[in-house]
Amino acid sequence: MSLRIFEYGDGRFRLFHGDREIGWVEGRTVGFAGFDSDDAALRAATVAYDALSGWLARQRREEAAPRRGRRLGMRKEGAERHLTLAGVPVGRLVSAALAGTSRGFELQLPPRIGPALTAAQVMDQALTRHRALRELEGVAATAERSEALV
């Protein structure tokens, strides 16, 4: 399903798939919600961060900085749950009452990124591909278990 973007008129945007709100853009922050757990939101944030890093590198005709296969980290400071890369905050896990769930993430865009809406589209495409892959893996695992029982 394609991403639809609605502007509030004050620089804030809401992101939708069909009638379901999935995220937001506010200033230099892009957020997505609709995850069942903090762990799922952290995995999704890592996918979105990787897509964003790759896109930025292509825009500058450089190579993306390697993450060395590790997920983004999480550091608690009071009530805040910061997402980190090598100890540097890049976003945070959030509670968001979207799509009937309360788990999500926000990534802070670096100042050198142009339009935040383009970055949101890049992240959404990566998350959509990631969801589809995980669904296929689930179907394959179910089929393997069914074949093993026969």
Secondary structure, DSSP 8 states (H G I E B T S, - for coil): --EEEEE-SSSEEEEEETTEEEEEEETTEEEEEEESSHHHHHHHHHHHHHHHHHHHHHHHTS-----TT---EEEEETTEEEEEETTEEEEEEE---BTTB-EEEEEE--TT---HHHHHHHHHHHHHHHHHHHHHHHHHHHHHHHHHH-
